[in-house]
């Protein structure tokens, strides 16, 4: 990091006690603290980091940031007292990014596809640039600052995912990331218990446009919100993309090839290297990376080197040679529909393993019913369902619908009917823990 305790105190307009020393890394889990680290004690909903300060010191913490005074009389550890540790983390990250020279930064948000687009864009950008990106899926008020702090002075391009569970979340995150270019991928129903309605959700996603440094926006012409988003950004450069019509970036396809047209030249992509990534996510990644300086050669090589992301339409083969599409990380109505259409494109026996979608409020049952109906209409051969709406699933899907309250029973039946001729899509919201099914099939 190349920061001293005094630098961090200055970022926070605070005083510090103890020696001024170099900090190796900022850590929020005391178990991960190593000699020379700064431990930031966060008061969370489940855990209070202040209870683990002694552990952090025992593990070699050089400095502690906390919200209330502690007795450090037996320790040489430096300390900084703040009003709010989470806000302090954000302020440190924001000022650190300025200190290292404000590397060119891309901000990404949307209901679906954020992580895939972020990681695929990173894979392409890495072909020519020293690149820093979101750590794992660290996209909230704690995770994004930690990702920013993982950047070095040598970094040329940064690309960060921005998540939201309530109003003003993304606006807060852009103050930390300070993006030069942003992309709003899409907006669909998610976290409705906190957002209450689509208007609040859409307004929150639109906060990705809000930072004064943001001068360049990438938008999908095919999106129903395109005209609105274009008007909101009429003073900025807008780059467009489409899977249907004329745009700055257009991608069409046949059974084996994606045909990509860009202002930098046209090229083809063999579908075999795309790891079942949704076409719109591929196109966003191409536009983001090329508008940030990548070449066609970088795009092809970046796609080749991208290994995919477990839990996010990640493909592998099971013990009995079935193709498994692991999309178990999360789910909402639109991502369910997109995944189902992708599953339907396969010619062999298609099996949909579905769990419940969370945080849909009063419309939850209707949304689940629509997914059962779509599965049937697309000709999916088998539905395996676990969740609250078993009777609906059996009634709407009909024949070859297997429901269970026991995950192991579901897995046993799934293994019985699947073979080398099967393609299995596994998708549910995170709380369903369907990653267990994935592990049992490996």
N, C-alpha and C positions, 0 to 999 in steps of 0.2 A: 504493500500500500504506500510505503514511503511517507507516512504521516506520523507526526509526534503527538503526544498527549496535548501539547499546547495548541497545535493546529486544530485538533478536534474541539477543544474548549473554545477557540476563537470562532469556529463554525457555529457553535451553539450560543455565542455571546455569554459564556459562563466562565467561572473560575475553576481551577482544579487544585487539588491537594496532593502532595507527594512529588516524586521526581518526574521531570520531563524526559520521556524516553520514546524510542521508536515503537510503533505498534505494528505487529505482523499482520493481524487480521481482526475483523470484528465478528464476534461469535455470539449467538443468542441461546445456545444449548451448552450448559456448563460441562456436559460430558465430552464435548468436542474441543474444549479449550486446551490449547498448548502453550508452552512458554512463550511469552511475548505478545499474547493475544489480548484484545480488549473484550471483556464480557459485558454485554448490555442486558440488564435485568428488565424483562418485560412483564408487566402485570396483565396476563391474558384471561380469557374466560374460563379456561380449565386449569392453568398452572400460574403460579406467581414466581417469576424468575428470581425475585429477591430471596426466596427460600434456598436458592442454590448458589448464592454468592460465595459462601465458604468453600464449596466444592470447586468453583471456578478458581479461587485463590490457590487452593491446594494443587490444582492442575497447572498452575504457572501463570495465571492472568497478570498482566502488567498494569492493567487499568480496569476499573469498574465504573460503568455508568448506571445510575439507579435513581429512583424517585424519592427515596427517603434515606436519611443518614444511617449508617451502620458503624459498628465498632470495628475499626481496622487497626487498633492499637498494636496488635501483634503481627501486623503485616506491613511490608514495604510497598504494597500495591497503591497506585495512584487512584484518585476518585474524582468523578464529576457528578454533581447532583443536578437533576433536571426535573421539570414539572411533568413531562410525559415522555416516556422512553421511546415509544413508537414514533412520535413526532420528531424526537431527537435523531432517530435513525434516518428519517427522511431528510432532515436538514443536513446531516453529515454527508449523505449520498449526493444531494444536490450540489453542495459546495465542493465536494471531492471531484465531481465531474467537471466543474468549472476550473478547478485547480489543475487538472491534467490536460486542459486545453480544449474542452468541448468537442470530442470526436463526433463525426457525422452520425446522427442517431435516427433510427426508424422506430416508430411506435405503431403497434398493431392491436386492434380490438375487434370484437364481434362476438356474437353468441356462439357460433360454431366455427371450428377450424383454426382458432388462434395459435394453438401450440404447433400444429402441423405446419402452418404457413411460416411461423417464426423459425422453426427448426430447419425446414427445407430452404428457406431464404438464407439462413446462416450457412448451410452446407454449400450453397452456390457462391455466396460472398467470400467464403474461406478460400476459394480457388485462387483469388487474386489479392485479398486484403486480410490484414490482421483484424480479426473479428471477435467481438464479445457479444454474448446473448443472454437471454433469460436462463437462469440456473433451473433445470428441471421444469416445473410448472410454477415457479415463484413469480406470481403476477399480481400480488396484492400489496397492501401498505407495508408489510414486513418483507415479503419476498422480493419485490422489485428493487427496493434500496439495496438489499444484499447482492442482487445481480449487478447493479451499477457499481457497487464497491468491489466487485470482482474484476472490473476493468483495469487495464494498466495504461501507463503513459504511451506505450507503443501502439495502442489500439487505434485502428483507422476507421472501422465501422462498428456501430453498436445497433443491435436489434432487440427490442424488448416487447414482450407481451403485456398488455394492460387488461386486468380483470376487474369486474365490478359486481358487488352484491347489493349496493344501495347508491342512492343519488350522491353525486359529487366525488365518488371514488376515483373515477378516471381523471377528473380535473386535478385532484390531488396528486395522482401518479404522474401526470404530465409535468407538474411543477418540479418533480424530481428528475424525470428522464429528459425533459427539455428537447423533444424530438424535432428534427428538421423536416422529415417526411412522415406522413401517417397514412394508414389504410384502415378503413372501416369495412370489414368483410361482409357483415350482415347483421340483422336484428330479428330475433324470433323469441317466442315465449320461454323464459327461464327465470328462476329466482322470483316468481310472481308473488310469493308470500311477502317479500320485502318491497318489491317495486309496485305492487298492487295493480298496475295496468301497463299497457304497452306504451302509452305516452311517456310515462316516467322512465321506462326502460330505454326507449329510443333517445330521449333527451340525455340520459346518462352516457350512452354509447357515443353520442355526438360530442361529448366533452373531449374526445380525442383530437378534435380540431382546435382546441381552445388556446394552446400555448403560443405566445407571440413569436417564438422561433420557428413555428411550423409554417412553412411557405409552400409546401408541395403536398398534394393529396392524391391518393389513388382510389378510384371508385369503379364499381361494377355498373355498367349501363343497364344490365338486365334486372337490377334490383328495383323494387317498387319505390324505394326512397331516393332514387338517383337524382331526380329533379330537385327535390328539397335539399339534398346534400350539396349539390352543385351550387345552388343559390346561397347557401350558408358560407361557401368558400369562393365567392366570385372575385375576391381580391387575391386569390392564390393560384398557383399553377395546378391544373387538374389533369391527371393522366387517367384515361379510361381503358376498361377492358370488357370483353364480352365473349360468351360462348355461342352467340347467335349472329351478331351483326357487326357493322363497321365500328371499329374503335381503335385506339392506339395499339392495343394488344388484343388479338383475336385468336382463339384456339378452337379448331373443329377436329373431327376424328372419324375414322372408320374402325373396323374390328381390331386392327393391329397398330395403327399409327395415329399420333396427334400431329396435326398440321398447325404450326404456330406462325402468325404474321405479326411483325413488330416494326416500329419505325427504324429499328437498327438492322433489319433484315429478316428474312423468313427462314424457317428451319423445321425439321421433322423430329419427333421423339418417338422411339419405339415404346409401345405401352408396356413391354416386358420389364423396363427399368423403373417404372413408376410406382411399383409396390402397392397397387390398388388405391393410391391417393385420389381423392375426389378431383375431377378435372378443374373445378373452379379454384381449388386450393393450389393446384399446380400453376394455374395461370396467374393467380395473385403473387405467388412466389417468384415467377419469372419476371413479372412487371416490377415488383419491389426491388429485386436484385439488379435488374438491368437499368432501372432508373437511378440506382445507387452506384452504377459504374461497372457492373459485371458484363461480360461478353457472352455471345452465343456459346462459345467453347466452354466457358465457366458453367453455364446452365446445364449443358449435357454432362459434364464431369461431376457437377454438384448432385445431379439426380442419380448418377451411377454410384456415387460414394455415400448417398443417404441410406442409412440402415433402417429407417422407420422408427416409430415410437411405440413401445409396448402399451397396449390399452387404447390406442387411437388408430383404428383400422390397420393394425399390425398383422401381417400374414405369416403363418408358419404351418407346418404339417404335423399332425398328431401321430401317436404311436401306430394307429391303424391306417395311416397315410391319407386321412381326410385333410382337406384344406381348411384351416381355421382362420377366420378373420376376427381378431381380438379388438373389439371396440368397446371394451368393458369399463373404460375409465369414467365415462359420464354419458348422459343422454338427455335430450329434450325432444319435443315433437318434430321439429324440423330436421335435426340430425338423425333421428330415427328414420324419417322418410327418405332422406338422402342415402343412408346406409342400405335401406331395403331396396331402393332402385339399383344400387350397385350390386347387391346380392342377386337380384333378378336377372342381371346381365349374364350370369354364368349358365352354362348349358347342362351341367350335371345336377344331381339331386341337391336341392337347396334347403337347408335347415336353419330356421331362425330361433335362436335361444334368447328370449326376451325377459327382462326384469322391469320393475316399475321405474317410472320417471318421477323425480321428486320436485317439490316446490312449484306445483302448477295450480295451487289454490282450488277454487270452486270448480274449475274446468277440468280437473284431473281425470275424472272418469271418461268424459267425452274425448279427451285426447288419447287415452288408452284404447278406447273403442275404435277410434279412427285408424290407429296403427294395426289393430287386429283385422280391420276391414281391408286396409291397403295390402297387408300380407296375403290375404285371400285373393284379392283382385290381381296381384302381380303373379299369381300362380306358384307361390312358395309352397314346396311340397309338405314341409313339416313345421309346426310351431310348437316349441317347448317354452312354456311360460311359468314364471314363479312370481307371485305378487298378490295384490288385493282384489284383482278383477278376474278371478279364475272363471266364474260362470259366464262373464261377458266373452272371454277368450274362446271358451268351448262353444258357445252359441254362435258367435260371429264367424270364427274360422272354420268350425265344423270338423269334418273328418281329419284325422292325423294331427289333432291338437292334444298335446300331453301337458297336463298341469300338475304341479306338486308344491307342497309346503316344505319339502325336504330336499335340499340341494344335492345331497349324495344320491338320493333316489333318481333325481333328474339326470344326473351324470351317468348313472348305471344304464338307464333307458337310452340315453343319447349314444353311449358306446355300442349298444346292441344294434341300433339301426344305421349307424354311420360306417362308411368304408372308404376305399380309395376313390369312389365315384361321388363323394359327398363334399359340399362346401358348406361350412357352418359359420354363421354370423352370431357373435355373442355380444349383446349390448344391453346396458342398463345404467341407471344412475349410480353414482359411486357408493351410496349407502347400502346398495344391494350386495356388494362384495362379490361380484361375478368374476373378479380376477381369480377367485378360488376355482371356478370351473375351468378357466383357462389353464391354470397350473396342473389340474388333474388330467387334462387332455394332452399335455406335452409329453 
